[in-house]
Amino acid sequence: MKYKHFDDIEPNNKTDFIMLYFAACRSLHELENAIRRTNNGNLTCRQAWLLRRIQRKLFQMAAVWKKKVLH
């Protein structure tokens, strides 16, 4: 998977942060379910750690966004 650098992303006025946050959470949940289906309902410690890490980063991004919006 190829990722764009943060500085190379153009602004987009068609979406808002709240919609993107919930879409990312849904995708993360679907990814977790797909991993569980392949592992007979279990996650390895590393997989669980990585999923929690992504979820934590989403929470941090939401907190930063809310701080900017409220001030």
N, C-alpha and C positions, 0 to 999 in steps of 0.2 A: 504494500500500500504506500502510495507516495503522498506526502504531506506538503502543503504550502507553508512557507515561512510566514510568520505573523505580519511582517512588513509588506509582503506581496499581496495581501488580501485587500480587495477593493471594498469600500463602504457599500452597504446595501440598505436602502430605505424601505424595502418590501417586507422585511421581517422584523419582529421585535424579540427582545431577549427572552421574555417569558415563554413565548411559543417555542423558541429554540431549546430552552432549558427542559421543558416537558418532553419534547421530541427526543432529546438526548437521553433523558431518563428512561423513556420507553424503549429506545434502542439498546440501552445497557441492560434492561430487564430481559429483553428478547435474547440478547447474547448470552446472558447467564442461563436462561432456560435451554438454549441450544447446547451449551457446554454440558449442562446437567443431563440432557437426553443422551449425549454421546458417552457419558461416564456413569450410566445407570443411576442417575439422581444425585451424584456426589460431585463435589468440587475438590480439587487438590488444594492444599494450603496456599500454594503459589497462585493458582487461579483466583481463589477467594481474595487474596491479598491484592492482586492486580485490579480486580473489579471494585473492591472497596477504595482503592487508590483513585481510580477514575471517578467514582462517586464523590469522594472527598473533594476532588478538584472542581467538580461541578458545583458543589456547595460553596466552595471558596469563590468561584466566579460569580455566583449569585449574590453572595455577601458583598463583594466589591461593587457589583452593579447597583445593589440597593443603597449602598453608602453614597455612591455618586448621585443617584436619583434623589435621595432624601436631603442632600446638602446643596 
